[in-house]
Amino acid sequence: MSSNGTEAQMLIGYIRFNLLQFEGVCEEKGDICSFKCQIAGGSGGYCDKAKMCNCRQM
């Protein structure tokens, strides 16, 4: 029995969530990046070198 369909759906869901990003929040004072990511359902976020806020999954 193959579960490739289920695995593909789970992978697509993971990728979609993993790519959640916010632009323009890394320049603001405080940890607005993590705050916005937590509101969006993540466990926090970090700013990369390109000043993009990347959310971590739960």
RAGI-V338693 format. One record per pair of residues at least 4 apart in sequence whose C-alpha atoms are under 7 Angstrom apart, sorted by the first residue. I is the first residue (numbers start at 1). GAP is how many residues later the second one is. D is the distance in whole Angstrom. If there is no record, write none. Layout:
BEGIN
i->I gap->GAP d->D
i->I gap->GAP d->D
END
This chain:
BEGIN
i->3 gap->4 d->6
i->4 gap->4 d->6
i->5 gap->4 d->6
i->6 gap->4 d->6
i->7 gap->4 d->6
i->8 gap->4 d->6
i->9 gap->4 d->6
i->10 gap->4 d->6
i->11 gap->4 d->6
i->12 gap->4 d->6
i->13 gap->4 d->6
i->14 gap->4 d->6
i->15 gap->4 d->6
i->16 gap->4 d->7
i->17 gap->40 d->7
i->18 gap->37 d->7
i->18 gap->38 d->7
i->18 gap->39 d->6
i->20 gap->34 d->6
i->20 gap->35 d->6
i->21 gap->31 d->7
i->21 gap->32 d->5
i->21 gap->33 d->5
i->21 gap->34 d->6
i->22 gap->30 d->6
i->22 gap->31 d->5
i->22 gap->32 d->7
i->23 gap->29 d->5
i->23 gap->30 d->6
i->25 gap->7 d->6
i->25 gap->8 d->6
i->25 gap->28 d->7
i->26 gap->7 d->6
i->26 gap->21 d->6
i->26 gap->25 d->6
i->26 gap->26 d->7
i->26 gap->27 d->6
i->28 gap->4 d->7
i->31 gap->4 d->6
i->32 gap->4 d->6
i->33 gap->4 d->6
i->33 gap->12 d->6
i->33 gap->13 d->6
i->33 gap->20 d->6
i->34 gap->4 d->6
i->34 gap->10 d->4
i->34 gap->11 d->4
i->34 gap->12 d->7
i->35 gap->4 d->6
i->35 gap->9 d->7
i->36 gap->4 d->6
i->37 gap->4 d->6
i->37 gap->5 d->5
i->37 gap->6 d->7
i->37 gap->7 d->5
i->37 gap->8 d->6
i->37 gap->18 d->5
i->38 gap->4 d->5
i->38 gap->5 d->6
i->38 gap->6 d->5
i->42 gap->13 d->6
i->42 gap->14 d->6
i->42 gap->15 d->5
i->42 gap->16 d->5
i->43 gap->13 d->6
i->43 gap->14 d->6
i->43 gap->15 d->5
i->44 gap->11 d->6
i->44 gap->12 d->6
i->45 gap->8 d->6
i->45 gap->9 d->5
i->45 gap->10 d->4
i->45 gap->11 d->6
i->46 gap->7 d->6
i->46 gap->8 d->5
i->46 gap->9 d->7
i->47 gap->4 d->5
i->47 gap->5 d->5
i->47 gap->6 d->4
i->47 gap->7 d->6
i->48 gap->4 d->6
i->48 gap->5 d->7
END
